[in-house]
């Protein structure tokens, strides 16, 4: 890259830094409130890691949340920064990294102009701006998503040992942030066998090497969990909860009543009563259940197993509702229009809806007329992540914010579609 494009990129990254910092300062009250609420307990986990070097929740060892984001939080807290200052810095740096990687991938797919345009779209994306004020994994997951896409693109261009290693490490980091990435990695490795330009033997060796390296990086986490829970937990003990959240009697009832906002408070009350029965078919959300006394004691891994059993029971008993729920969750994942809420104005909702409708129209245009380019080296991993995330969130819990890791992909395809998809691969 010449000096002039480098300077332009630096200006773009500076703009991201200033813009994202300004947004966080403007939404300072909301940011402070999210720190205080800490709904997913990431700040608590990070603080515990910083204070005692132990990964605990409610004073007990945990594997309920993936560990990478709490580790990053702990690093800043250990260095003496306040939680508010450090998480603001962390989210701004991750935003800059996401735009930079998006630019690099856009340049790889087509040219610098495409990278610039896609980077600007990512910078002002409504979901990413909103999630930057929350202590959740979306900001980190989005950075890692575009990192994996770029590494796969480089791997297809040059399937050597170094690119194989870097691709595996990028998937490993992503999996430690959000286990959904492991399914995306598996699908990518399978499809790599079909589209990689090398020989079948080399394709097999590359996919096997990446898969083995990912498993190798998981060993410390698996061993730690086995020591604590007598079970080799590969991801988290959160999967049962997210499966049951969208597959339970309350959700199915609200789905049939077409209630747009699903409040999980009553659901959580039922989950807390799981210690009153060994029967997964028991109605833990009934008035009768609220009067029962605990008779079962389970550790975190056992609670996760039982939660899966309860979810599978309701799926088996309500197959039609399960299918309708899958459709509703796909809709919730991909909807352009945010849910109506008291704190959200209609003007804000419809402005965001128009934004994503325009993005989707550009993606649709690209898909209809240039579908073959989805398997171009720069977009291949994007196709895999979109397919895997859609499938998983059709079954597990889903909402609009969970498509945050796909935002750079959507912006890249929209940029290519808007500026014209012709590239070197077409000539």
DRENDO-1510 file (C-alpha; in Angstrom, 1 decimal, always signed):
<recs>
REC; n; res; u; v; w
REC; 1; UNK; +0.0; +0.0; +0.0 .
REC; 2; UNK; +1.4; +3.4; -1.0 .
REC; 3; UNK; +1.8; +6.3; +1.5 .
REC; 4; UNK; -1.4; +8.1; +0.3 .
REC; 5; UNK; -3.8; +5.2; +0.8 .
REC; 6; UNK; -2.2; +4.5; +4.2 .
REC; 7; UNK; -2.9; +8.1; +5.2 .
REC; 8; UNK; -6.5; +7.8; +4.0 .
REC; 9; UNK; -6.9; +4.6; +6.1 .
REC; 10; UNK; -5.5; +6.4; +9.1 .
REC; 11; UNK; -8.0; +9.2; +8.6 .
REC; 12; UNK; -10.8; +6.6; +8.4 .
REC; 13; UNK; -9.7; +5.0; +11.6 .
REC; 14; UNK; -9.4; +8.4; +13.3 .
REC; 15; UNK; -12.9; +9.1; +12.2 .
REC; 16; UNK; -14.1; +5.8; +13.7 .
REC; 17; UNK; -12.3; +6.6; +17.0 .
REC; 18; UNK; -13.8; +10.1; +17.2 .
REC; 19; UNK; -17.3; +9.1; +16.1 .
REC; 20; UNK; -17.6; +6.0; +18.4 .
REC; 21; UNK; -16.2; +7.9; +21.4 .
REC; 22; UNK; -18.6; +10.8; +20.7 .
REC; 23; UNK; -21.5; +8.4; +20.6 .
REC; 24; UNK; -20.5; +6.7; +23.9 .
REC; 25; UNK; -20.1; +10.1; +25.5 .
REC; 26; UNK; -23.5; +11.3; +24.2 .
REC; 27; UNK; -25.1; +8.0; +25.5 .
REC; 28; UNK; -23.1; +8.2; +28.7 .
REC; 29; UNK; -26.2; +7.7; +31.0 .
REC; 30; UNK; -27.2; +4.6; +29.0 .
REC; 31; UNK; -23.6; +3.3; +29.1 .
REC; 32; UNK; -23.4; +3.8; +32.9 .
REC; 33; UNK; -26.8; +2.1; +33.3 .
REC; 34; UNK; -25.6; -0.9; +31.4 .
REC; 35; UNK; -22.5; -1.1; +33.6 .
REC; 36; UNK; -24.6; -1.0; +36.7 .
REC; 37; UNK; -27.1; -3.6; +35.4 .
REC; 38; UNK; -24.5; -5.9; +33.9 .
REC; 39; UNK; -27.3; -8.1; +32.7 .
REC; 40; UNK; -25.0; -10.9; +31.4 .
REC; 41; UNK; -22.6; -10.6; +34.3 .
REC; 42; UNK; -19.5; -10.0; +32.1 .
REC; 43; UNK; -18.3; -7.2; +34.2 .
REC; 44; UNK; -18.7; -9.2; +37.4 .
REC; 45; UNK; -16.7; -12.1; +35.8 .
REC; 46; UNK; -14.0; -9.7; +34.6 .
REC; 47; UNK; -13.8; -8.1; +38.1 .
REC; 48; UNK; -13.5; -11.5; +39.7 .
REC; 49; UNK; -10.8; -12.5; +37.3 .
REC; 50; UNK; -8.9; -9.3; +38.0 .
REC; 51; UNK; -9.2; -9.6; +41.8 .
REC; 52; UNK; -8.7; -13.3; +42.4 .
REC; 53; UNK; -7.6; -14.8; +39.0 .
REC; 54; UNK; -10.5; -17.2; +39.3 .
REC; 55; UNK; -13.5; -17.5; +36.9 .
REC; 56; UNK; -16.5; -17.5; +39.2 .
REC; 57; UNK; -20.1; -16.6; +39.3 .
REC; 58; UNK; -22.0; -16.3; +42.6 .
REC; 59; UNK; -18.8; -17.4; +44.3 .
REC; 60; UNK; -18.8; -20.7; +42.4 .
REC; 61; UNK; -16.6; -21.8; +39.5 .
REC; 62; UNK; -18.5; -21.3; +36.2 .
REC; 63; UNK; -18.5; -22.1; +32.5 .
REC; 64; UNK; -21.8; -20.3; +31.9 .
REC; 65; UNK; -20.3; -17.5; +29.8 .
REC; 66; UNK; -17.4; -17.8; +27.3 .
REC; 67; UNK; -14.2; -16.5; +28.8 .
REC; 68; UNK; -12.5; -14.3; +26.2 .
REC; 69; UNK; -14.5; -11.1; +26.8 .
REC; 70; UNK; -14.2; -11.3; +30.6 .
REC; 71; UNK; -10.4; -11.9; +30.2 .
REC; 72; UNK; -10.2; -8.6; +28.2 .
REC; 73; UNK; -12.2; -6.8; +30.8 .
REC; 74; UNK; -10.0; -8.2; +33.5 .
REC; 75; UNK; -6.8; -7.0; +31.7 .
REC; 76; UNK; -7.9; -3.4; +31.9 .
REC; 77; UNK; -9.2; -3.6; +35.4 .
REC; 78; UNK; -5.9; -5.3; +36.5 .
REC; 79; UNK; -4.0; -2.4; +35.0 .
REC; 80; UNK; -5.9; +0.0; +37.3 .
REC; 81; UNK; -8.4; +1.5; +34.9 .
REC; 82; UNK; -12.0; +2.1; +36.0 .
REC; 83; UNK; -14.6; -0.2; +34.4 .
REC; 84; UNK; -16.3; +2.6; +32.5 .
REC; 85; UNK; -13.1; +4.0; +31.1 .
REC; 86; UNK; -11.6; +0.6; +30.1 .
REC; 87; UNK; -14.7; -0.8; +28.5 .
REC; 88; UNK; -15.2; +2.4; +26.5 .
REC; 89; UNK; -11.5; +2.2; +25.3 .
REC; 90; UNK; -11.9; -1.5; +24.6 .
REC; 91; UNK; -15.1; -1.0; +22.5 .
REC; 92; UNK; -13.6; +1.9; +20.6 .
REC; 93; UNK; -10.4; +0.0; +19.8 .
REC; 94; UNK; -12.5; -3.0; +18.7 .
REC; 95; UNK; -14.6; -0.8; +16.5 .
REC; 96; UNK; -11.5; +0.6; +14.8 .
REC; 97; UNK; -10.2; -2.9; +14.3 .
REC; 98; UNK; -13.4; -4.0; +12.8 .
REC; 99; UNK; -13.5; -1.1; +10.3 .
REC; 100; UNK; -9.8; -1.7; +9.5 .
REC; 101; UNK; -10.4; -5.4; +8.8 .
REC; 102; UNK; -13.5; -4.6; +6.8 .
REC; 103; UNK; -11.5; -2.2; +4.7 .
REC; 104; UNK; -8.8; -4.9; +4.2 .
REC; 105; UNK; -11.4; -7.5; +3.1 .
REC; 106; UNK; -13.1; -5.0; +0.8 .
REC; 107; UNK; -9.8; -4.3; -0.9 .
REC; 108; UNK; -9.1; -8.0; -1.2 .
REC; 109; UNK; -12.5; -8.7; -2.7 .
REC; 110; UNK; -12.4; -5.7; -5.2 .
REC; 111; UNK; -10.6; -2.5; -4.5 .
REC; 112; UNK; -9.8; +0.2; -1.9 .
REC; 113; UNK; -12.9; +2.2; -2.8 .
REC; 114; UNK; -15.1; -0.8; -1.9 .
REC; 115; UNK; -13.1; -1.2; +1.4 .
REC; 116; UNK; -13.6; +2.5; +2.2 .
REC; 117; UNK; -17.3; +2.4; +1.5 .
REC; 118; UNK; -17.9; -0.8; +3.5 .
REC; 119; UNK; -15.8; +0.5; +6.4 .
REC; 120; UNK; -17.9; +3.7; +6.6 .
REC; 121; UNK; -21.1; +1.6; +6.6 .
REC; 122; UNK; -19.8; -0.5; +9.4 .
REC; 123; UNK; -18.8; +2.7; +11.3 .
REC; 124; UNK; -22.3; +4.1; +11.4 .
REC; 125; UNK; -24.3; +0.8; +11.6 .
REC; 126; UNK; -27.2; +1.2; +14.1 .
REC; 127; UNK; -26.8; -2.3; +15.7 .
REC; 128; UNK; -23.1; -1.9; +16.3 .
REC; 129; UNK; -23.6; +1.6; +17.7 .
REC; 130; UNK; -26.3; +0.4; +20.1 .
REC; 131; UNK; -24.3; -2.6; +21.3 .
REC; 132; UNK; -21.2; -0.6; +21.9 .
REC; 133; UNK; -23.0; +0.8; +25.0 .
REC; 134; UNK; -23.7; -2.6; +26.4 .
REC; 135; UNK; -21.4; -4.9; +28.3 .
REC; 136; UNK; -22.0; -7.8; +25.9 .
REC; 137; UNK; -20.0; -9.7; +23.4 .
REC; 138; UNK; -21.4; -8.2; +20.2 .
REC; 139; UNK; -18.6; -5.7; +19.7 .
REC; 140; UNK; -15.8; -8.3; +20.2 .
REC; 141; UNK; -17.7; -11.0; +18.2 .
REC; 142; UNK; -18.1; -8.6; +15.2 .
REC; 143; UNK; -14.3; -7.9; +15.2 .
REC; 144; UNK; -13.6; -11.6; +15.3 .
REC; 145; UNK; -16.1; -12.4; +12.7 .
REC; 146; UNK; -14.5; -10.2; +10.1 .
REC; 147; UNK; -11.1; -11.4; +11.2 .
REC; 148; UNK; -12.1; -15.0; +10.4 .
REC; 149; UNK; -13.5; -14.0; +7.1 .
REC; 150; UNK; -10.3; -12.2; +6.1 .
REC; 151; UNK; -8.1; -15.1; +7.3 .
REC; 152; UNK; -10.2; -17.6; +5.2 .
REC; 153; UNK; -9.8; -15.3; +2.2 .
REC; 154; UNK; -6.1; -15.2; +2.7 .
REC; 155; UNK; -6.0; -19.0; +3.1 .
REC; 156; UNK; -7.8; -19.6; -0.2 .
REC; 157; UNK; -5.4; -17.3; -1.9 .
REC; 158; UNK; -2.4; -18.9; -0.4 .
REC; 159; UNK; -3.1; -22.2; +1.4 .
REC; 160; UNK; +0.3; -22.4; +3.2 .
REC; 161; UNK; +1.3; -23.4; +6.7 .
REC; 162; UNK; +1.3; -19.8; +8.1 .
REC; 163; UNK; -2.2; -19.0; +6.7 .
REC; 164; UNK; -3.5; -22.3; +8.0 .
REC; 165; UNK; -2.2; -21.5; +11.5 .
REC; 166; UNK; -3.6; -18.0; +11.5 .
REC; 167; UNK; -7.0; -19.1; +10.2 .
REC; 168; UNK; -7.2; -21.8; +13.0 .
REC; 169; UNK; -6.2; -19.2; +15.7 .
REC; 170; UNK; -8.8; -16.7; +14.4 .
REC; 171; UNK; -11.5; -19.4; +14.7 .
REC; 172; UNK; -10.2; -20.4; +18.1 .
REC; 173; UNK; -10.4; -16.9; +19.5 .
REC; 174; UNK; -13.9; -16.4; +18.0 .
REC; 175; UNK; -15.1; -19.6; +19.6 .
REC; 176; UNK; -13.8; -18.4; +23.0 .
REC; 177; UNK; -15.9; -15.3; +22.5 .
REC; 178; UNK; -19.1; -17.0; +21.3 .
REC; 179; UNK; -19.5; -20.8; +20.8 .
REC; 180; UNK; -21.7; -20.2; +17.7 .
REC; 181; UNK; -18.4; -19.6; +15.8 .
REC; 182; UNK; -17.5; -23.3; +16.2 .
REC; 183; UNK; -20.4; -24.3; +14.0 .
REC; 184; UNK; -19.4; -21.6; +11.5 .
REC; 185; UNK; -15.8; -23.0; +11.6 .
REC; 186; UNK; -17.1; -26.6; +11.0 .
REC; 187; UNK; -19.2; -25.5; +8.0 .
REC; 188; UNK; -16.3; -23.6; +6.5 .
REC; 189; UNK; -14.0; -26.6; +6.8 .
REC; 190; UNK; -16.5; -28.9; +5.2 .
REC; 191; UNK; -17.1; -26.5; +2.3 .
REC; 192; UNK; -13.4; -25.8; +1.9 .
REC; 193; UNK; -13.1; -29.4; +0.8 .
REC; 194; UNK; -15.4; -28.5; -2.2 .
REC; 195; UNK; -14.1; -25.1; -3.3 .
REC; 196; UNK; -10.4; -24.8; -2.5 .
REC; 197; UNK; -8.4; -24.7; -5.7 .
REC; 198; UNK; -5.7; -27.2; -4.4 .
REC; 199; UNK; -5.7; -30.9; -4.7 .
REC; 200; UNK; -8.1; -33.1; -2.7 .
REC; 201; UNK; -5.3; -34.4; -0.5 .
REC; 202; UNK; -4.1; -30.8; +0.3 .
REC; 203; UNK; -7.7; -29.8; +1.0 .
REC; 204; UNK; -8.1; -32.7; +3.4 .
REC; 205; UNK; -4.8; -31.9; +5.1 .
REC; 206; UNK; -5.7; -28.2; +5.5 .
REC; 207; UNK; -9.1; -28.8; +6.9 .
REC; 208; UNK; -7.8; -31.5; +9.2 .
REC; 209; UNK; -4.9; -29.2; +10.4 .
REC; 210; UNK; -7.3; -26.3; +11.1 .
REC; 211; UNK; -9.8; -28.5; +12.9 .
REC; 212; UNK; -7.0; -30.1; +15.0 .
REC; 213; UNK; -5.5; -26.7; +15.9 .
REC; 214; UNK; -8.9; -25.5; +17.0 .
REC; 215; UNK; -9.4; -28.5; +19.3 .
REC; 216; UNK; -5.8; -28.1; +20.6 .
REC; 217; UNK; -6.5; -24.5; +21.7 .
REC; 218; UNK; -9.7; -25.8; +23.5 .
REC; 219; UNK; -7.8; -28.3; +25.6 .
REC; 220; UNK; -7.0; -25.9; +28.6 .
REC; 221; UNK; -10.7; -24.9; +28.8 .
REC; 222; UNK; -12.0; -28.5; +28.4 .
REC; 223; UNK; -9.5; -29.7; +31.1 .
REC; 224; UNK; -10.4; -26.9; +33.5 .
REC; 225; UNK; -14.1; -27.7; +33.1 .
REC; 226; UNK; -13.6; -31.4; +33.5 .
REC; 227; UNK; -11.7; -30.9; +36.7 .
REC; 228; UNK; -14.5; -28.7; +38.1 .
REC; 229; UNK; -17.6; -30.4; +36.8 .
REC; 230; UNK; -16.5; -34.0; +36.0 .
REC; 231; UNK; -17.5; -33.3; +32.4 .
REC; 232; UNK; -15.4; -32.2; +29.3 .
REC; 233; UNK; -17.4; -29.1; +28.5 .
REC; 234; UNK; -16.3; -27.8; +25.1 .
REC; 235; UNK; -18.2; -24.5; +25.0 .
REC; 236; UNK; -20.3; -23.2; +27.9 .
REC; 237; UNK; -23.1; -24.3; +30.2 .
REC; 238; UNK; -25.3; -21.6; +28.7 .
REC; 239; UNK; -26.6; -23.6; +25.7 .
REC; 240; UNK; -29.5; -25.3; +27.5 .
REC; 241; UNK; -30.8; -21.9; +28.7 .
REC; 242; UNK; -30.7; -20.3; +25.2 .
REC; 243; UNK; -32.4; -23.3; +23.7 .
REC; 244; UNK; -35.1; -23.4; +26.3 .
REC; 245; UNK; -35.6; -19.6; +26.2 .
REC; 246; UNK; -37.3; -20.0; +22.8 .
REC; 247; UNK; -38.8; -23.5; +23.4 .
REC; 248; UNK; -40.9; -23.4; +26.5 .
REC; 249; UNK; -44.7; -23.2; +27.2 .
REC; 250; UNK; -44.6; -19.4; +27.9 .
REC; 251; UNK; -42.9; -18.6; +24.6 .
REC; 252; UNK; -45.2; -20.9; +22.6 .
REC; 253; UNK; -48.2; -19.3; +24.3 .
REC; 254; UNK; -47.1; -15.8; +23.5 .
REC; 255; UNK; -46.2; -16.9; +20.0 .
REC; 256; UNK; -49.7; -18.1; +19.4 .
REC; 257; UNK; -51.1; -14.8; +20.8 .
REC; 258; UNK; -48.8; -12.8; +18.5 .
REC; 259; UNK; -47.2; -10.8; +21.3 .
REC; 260; UNK; -44.3; -8.9; +19.9 .
REC; 261; UNK; -42.3; -8.5; +23.2 .
REC; 262; UNK; -41.4; -11.6; +25.0 .
REC; 263; UNK; -40.6; -10.8; +28.7 .
REC; 264; UNK; -38.2; -13.4; +30.1 .
REC; 265; UNK; -38.8; -12.5; +33.8 .
REC; 266; UNK; -41.5; -15.1; +34.3 .
REC; 267; UNK; -39.4; -17.6; +32.3 .
REC; 268; UNK; -36.5; -17.1; +34.6 .
REC; 269; UNK; -38.7; -17.7; +37.6 .
REC; 270; UNK; -39.6; -21.1; +36.3 .
REC; 271; UNK; -35.9; -21.9; +35.5 .
REC; 272; UNK; -35.0; -21.2; +39.1 .
REC; 273; UNK; -37.6; -23.8; +40.2 .
REC; 274; UNK; -35.8; -26.6; +38.3 .
REC; 275; UNK; -34.6; -27.9; +41.7 .
REC; 276; UNK; -38.1; -29.1; +42.6 .
REC; 277; UNK; -38.3; -32.0; +40.2 .
REC; 278; UNK; -36.3; -34.6; +38.2 .
REC; 279; UNK; -39.1; -34.7; +35.6 .
REC; 280; UNK; -38.3; -32.5; +32.5 .
REC; 281; UNK; -42.0; -32.5; +31.7 .
REC; 282; UNK; -43.0; -30.9; +34.9 .
REC; 283; UNK; -44.7; -27.5; +34.6 .
REC; 284; UNK; -42.1; -25.3; +36.4 .
REC; 285; UNK; -44.0; -22.2; +35.4 .
REC; 286; UNK; -47.3; -23.1; +37.1 .
REC; 287; UNK; -48.7; -21.7; +40.4 .
REC; 288; UNK; -48.4; -25.1; +41.9 .
REC; 289; UNK; -44.6; -25.1; +41.2 .
REC; 290; UNK; -44.2; -21.9; +43.1 .
REC; 291; UNK; -45.3; -23.6; +46.3 .
REC; 292; UNK; -42.9; -26.6; +46.0 .
REC; 293; UNK; -39.7; -26.9; +48.0 .
REC; 294; UNK; -36.3; -27.8; +46.5 .
REC; 295; UNK; -35.5; -31.5; +46.5 .
REC; 296; UNK; -32.8; -31.7; +43.9 .
REC; 297; UNK; -29.3; -30.3; +44.0 .
REC; 298; UNK; -27.4; -29.9; +40.7 .
REC; 299; UNK; -24.1; -28.3; +39.8 .
REC; 300; UNK; -23.9; -25.9; +36.9 .
REC; 301; UNK; -23.2; -28.6; +34.3 .
REC; 302; UNK; -26.0; -30.8; +35.6 .
REC; 303; UNK; -28.4; -27.8; +35.5 .
REC; 304; UNK; -27.4; -27.2; +31.9 .
REC; 305; UNK; -28.0; -30.9; +31.0 .
REC; 306; UNK; -31.4; -30.8; +32.7 .
REC; 307; UNK; -32.3; -27.5; +30.9 .
REC; 308; UNK; -31.6; -29.2; +27.6 .
REC; 309; UNK; -33.9; -32.1; +28.6 .
REC; 310; UNK; -36.7; -29.7; +29.5 .
REC; 311; UNK; -36.3; -27.9; +26.1 .
REC; 312; UNK; -36.2; -31.2; +24.1 .
REC; 313; UNK; -39.3; -32.3; +26.0 .
REC; 314; UNK; -41.3; -29.3; +24.9 .
REC; 315; UNK; -40.0; -29.4; +21.4 .
REC; 316; UNK; -41.1; -33.1; +21.1 .
REC; 317; UNK; -44.5; -32.3; +22.7 .
REC; 318; UNK; -45.1; -29.2; +20.5 .
REC; 319; UNK; -43.6; -29.9; +17.0 .
REC; 320; UNK; -45.9; -27.4; +15.3 .
REC; 321; UNK; -45.1; -24.6; +17.8 .
REC; 322; UNK; -41.4; -25.5; +17.4 .
REC; 323; UNK; -41.6; -25.0; +13.6 .
REC; 324; UNK; -43.5; -21.8; +14.0 .
REC; 325; UNK; -41.0; -20.7; +16.7 .
REC; 326; UNK; -38.1; -21.4; +14.2 .
REC; 327; UNK; -39.7; -19.2; +11.6 .
REC; 328; UNK; -40.3; -16.5; +14.3 .
REC; 329; UNK; -36.7; -16.6; +15.4 .
REC; 330; UNK; -35.3; -16.4; +11.8 .
REC; 331; UNK; -37.6; -13.4; +11.4 .
REC; 332; UNK; -36.3; -11.8; +14.6 .
REC; 333; UNK; -32.7; -12.4; +13.6 .
REC; 334; UNK; -33.1; -10.8; +10.1 .
REC; 335; UNK; -35.8; -8.2; +10.7 .
REC; 336; UNK; -34.9; -4.7; +9.5 .
REC; 337; UNK; -37.3; -3.1; +11.9 .
REC; 338; UNK; -36.5; -3.0; +15.7 .
REC; 339; UNK; -39.2; -4.1; +18.1 .
REC; 340; UNK; -41.5; -1.4; +19.4 .
REC; 341; UNK; -40.6; -0.5; +23.0 .
REC; 342; UNK; -41.6; +2.4; +25.3 .
REC; 343; UNK; -38.1; +3.9; +25.3 .
REC; 344; UNK; -37.8; +3.7; +21.5 .
REC; 345; UNK; -39.5; +6.3; +19.3 .
REC; 346; UNK; -41.2; +5.4; +16.0 .
REC; 347; UNK; -39.0; +7.8; +14.2 .
REC; 348; UNK; -35.9; +5.9; +15.4 .
REC; 349; UNK; -37.4; +2.5; +14.6 .
REC; 350; UNK; -38.4; +3.4; +11.1 .
REC; 351; UNK; -35.1; +5.2; +10.3 .
REC; 352; UNK; -33.3; +2.0; +11.3 .
REC; 353; UNK; -35.8; -0.1; +9.4 .
REC; 354; UNK; -35.1; +2.0; +6.2 .
REC; 355; UNK; -31.3; +1.6; +6.7 .
REC; 356; UNK; -31.4; -2.1; +6.8 .
REC; 357; UNK; -34.0; -2.4; +4.1 .
REC; 358; UNK; -31.6; -0.5; +1.8 .
REC; 359; UNK; -28.7; -2.8; +2.8 .
REC; 360; UNK; -30.8; -5.8; +2.2 .
REC; 361; UNK; -31.9; -4.6; -1.2 .
REC; 362; UNK; -28.3; -4.2; -2.2 .
REC; 363; UNK; -27.4; -7.7; -0.9 .
REC; 364; UNK; -30.4; -9.1; -2.8 .
REC; 365; UNK; -29.3; -7.4; -6.0 .
REC; 366; UNK; -25.8; -8.9; -5.6 .
REC; 367; UNK; -27.2; -12.4; -4.8 .
REC; 368; UNK; -29.7; -12.5; -7.7 .
REC; 369; UNK; -27.2; -11.3; -10.3 .
REC; 370; UNK; -23.8; -12.3; -9.0 .
REC; 371; UNK; -24.4; -15.4; -6.8 .
REC; 372; UNK; -21.3; -17.1; -8.0 .
REC; 373; UNK; -19.2; -14.4; -6.3 .
REC; 374; UNK; -20.5; -15.5; -2.9 .
REC; 375; UNK; -17.9; -18.3; -3.4 .
REC; 376; UNK; -15.2; -15.8; -4.3 .
REC; 377; UNK; -12.3; -16.2; -1.8 .
REC; 378; UNK; -13.3; -12.9; -0.1 .
REC; 379; UNK; -16.9; -13.8; +0.5 .
REC; 380; UNK; -16.8; -17.5; +0.9 .
REC; 381; UNK; -16.5; -17.4; +4.7 .
REC; 382; UNK; -19.2; -14.8; +4.8 .
REC; 383; UNK; -21.6; -17.2; +3.1 .
REC; 384; UNK; -20.7; -19.8; +5.8 .
REC; 385; UNK; -21.2; -17.5; +8.8 .
REC; 386; UNK; -24.5; -16.2; +7.5 .
REC; 387; UNK; -25.8; -19.8; +6.9 .
REC; 388; UNK; -24.5; -21.2; +10.2 .
REC; 389; UNK; -25.8; -18.3; +12.3 .
REC; 390; UNK; -29.2; -18.3; +10.7 .
REC; 391; UNK; -29.6; -22.0; +11.3 .
REC; 392; UNK; -28.4; -21.9; +14.9 .
REC; 393; UNK; -30.6; -18.9; +15.8 .
REC; 394; UNK; -33.6; -20.5; +14.2 .
REC; 395; UNK; -33.4; -23.2; +16.9 .
REC; 396; UNK; -31.8; -21.3; +19.8 .
REC; 397; UNK; -32.9; -17.9; +21.1 .
REC; 398; UNK; -32.7; -15.1; +18.6 .
REC; 399; UNK; -33.2; -11.4; +18.3 .
REC; 400; UNK; -31.9; -8.5; +16.1 .
REC; 401; UNK; -28.7; -7.8; +18.0 .
REC; 402; UNK; -27.5; -11.4; +17.5 .
REC; 403; UNK; -26.8; -10.6; +13.8 .
REC; 404; UNK; -24.2; -8.1; +14.8 .
REC; 405; UNK; -21.2; -10.3; +13.8 .
REC; 406; UNK; -22.7; -10.4; +10.2 .
REC; 407; UNK; -22.8; -6.6; +9.9 .
REC; 408; UNK; -19.4; -6.3; +8.2 .
REC; 409; UNK; -20.4; -9.0; +5.7 .
REC; 410; UNK; -23.6; -7.2; +4.9 .
REC; 411; UNK; -21.8; -3.9; +4.5 .
REC; 412; UNK; -19.2; -5.5; +2.3 .
REC; 413; UNK; -21.7; -7.1; -0.1 .
REC; 414; UNK; -23.8; -3.9; -0.1 .
REC; 415; UNK; -20.7; -1.9; -1.0 .
REC; 416; UNK; -19.8; -4.3; -3.8 .
REC; 417; UNK; -23.3; -4.2; -5.1 .
REC; 418; UNK; -23.6; -0.4; -5.0 .
REC; 419; UNK; -20.2; +0.3; -6.6 .
REC; 420; UNK; -20.5; -2.5; -9.1 .
REC; 421; UNK; -19.4; -6.2; -8.5 .
REC; 422; UNK; -17.0; -6.5; -11.4 .
REC; 423; UNK; -13.6; -7.5; -10.1 .
REC; 424; UNK; -10.5; -9.4; -11.2 .
REC; 425; UNK; -12.2; -12.7; -10.6 .
REC; 426; UNK; -14.7; -11.8; -13.4 .
REC; 427; UNK; -12.1; -11.1; -16.1 .
</recs>
